[in-house]
Amino acid sequence: MSDAREVISTFLDDEPFNSIELVEALSEPAGRDLLIDLIALRHLTQTDSKDAHVLNDHKPWRLRCAHLSQWRRFLSVWSAGISSASVDAT
């Protein structure tokens, strides 16, 4: 999982990454969960000259969870499409 963590972190940091390794990492449920967790963590900790989102965000936590579940759904569909494309290519 450390390789998956590294490639997903590299992807989120907008640094050069190996796309095949990223597809492999996201083809596993644990990799997709890690991506969602890292996105959520970055969202909560990113301040970019603003107050922390946690301090001024008045949205109910359920709305934020619904947003994360939409990401999970998107990533599941996306990785299934990538997996089927790689199978078709062989």
C-alpha positions as CSV (number, residue, x, y, z in Angstrom):
1,M,0.0,0.0,0.0
2,S,3.0,2.4,0.4
3,D,3.5,2.5,-3.4
4,A,-0.2,3.3,-3.8
5,R,0.0,6.0,-1.1
6,E,3.0,7.5,-2.8
7,V,1.6,7.6,-6.3
8,I,-1.8,9.0,-5.1
9,S,0.0,11.6,-3.0
10,T,2.2,12.5,-6.0
11,F,-1.0,12.8,-8.2
12,L,-2.7,15.1,-5.6
13,D,0.5,17.2,-5.3
14,D,0.3,17.9,-9.0
15,E,3.7,16.3,-9.5
16,P,4.7,14.0,-12.4
17,F,3.4,10.5,-11.7
18,N,3.2,7.1,-13.5
19,S,-0.3,6.8,-14.8
20,I,-0.2,3.0,-14.9
21,E,0.7,2.9,-11.2
22,L,-2.1,5.4,-10.5
23,V,-4.6,3.2,-12.4
24,E,-3.4,0.2,-10.4
25,A,-3.7,2.0,-7.1
26,L,-7.2,3.2,-7.9
27,S,-8.4,-0.1,-9.2
28,E,-8.4,-1.4,-5.5
29,P,-11.1,-0.2,-3.1
30,A,-8.4,0.6,-0.5
31,G,-6.7,2.9,-3.1
32,R,-9.9,4.8,-3.8
33,D,-10.7,5.1,-0.1
34,L,-7.2,6.5,0.4
35,L,-7.7,9.1,-2.4
36,I,-11.0,10.2,-0.8
37,D,-9.4,10.4,2.6
38,L,-6.5,12.4,1.3
39,I,-8.8,14.8,-0.6
40,A,-10.9,15.3,2.5
41,L,-7.8,15.9,4.7
42,R,-6.4,18.4,2.3
43,H,-9.7,20.2,2.1
44,L,-9.9,20.5,5.8
45,T,-6.3,21.6,6.3
46,Q,-5.9,23.9,3.3
47,T,-6.0,27.5,4.4
48,D,-4.6,29.5,1.4
49,S,-4.9,32.8,3.2
50,K,-8.4,32.0,4.3
51,D,-9.8,30.8,7.6
52,A,-9.8,27.1,8.0
53,H,-12.9,25.6,6.4
54,V,-13.8,23.8,9.6
55,L,-14.1,27.0,11.5
56,N,-16.4,28.9,9.1
57,D,-18.2,26.1,7.2
58,H,-21.8,25.9,8.4
59,K,-22.9,23.1,6.1
60,P,-24.1,20.0,7.9
61,W,-21.6,17.2,8.0
62,R,-24.0,15.0,6.1
63,L,-23.8,17.2,3.1
64,R,-20.0,16.9,3.1
65,C,-20.3,13.1,3.4
66,A,-22.7,13.0,0.5
67,H,-20.2,15.0,-1.5
68,L,-17.5,12.4,-0.7
69,S,-19.8,9.5,-1.6
70,Q,-20.3,11.2,-5.0
71,W,-16.5,11.1,-5.4
72,R,-16.4,7.5,-4.5
73,R,-19.1,6.7,-7.1
74,F,-17.2,8.6,-9.7
75,L,-13.9,6.9,-8.9
76,S,-15.6,3.5,-9.0
77,V,-17.1,4.1,-12.4
78,W,-13.9,5.7,-13.7
79,S,-11.6,2.9,-12.5
80,A,-14.0,0.2,-13.9
81,G,-13.8,2.0,-17.3
82,I,-10.0,2.1,-17.1
83,S,-9.9,-1.6,-16.1
84,S,-12.1,-2.6,-18.9
85,A,-10.2,-0.5,-21.4
86,S,-6.9,-2.1,-20.3
87,V,-8.5,-5.6,-20.7
88,D,-9.8,-4.7,-24.2
89,A,-6.3,-3.5,-25.2
90,T,-4.7,-6.9,-24.4
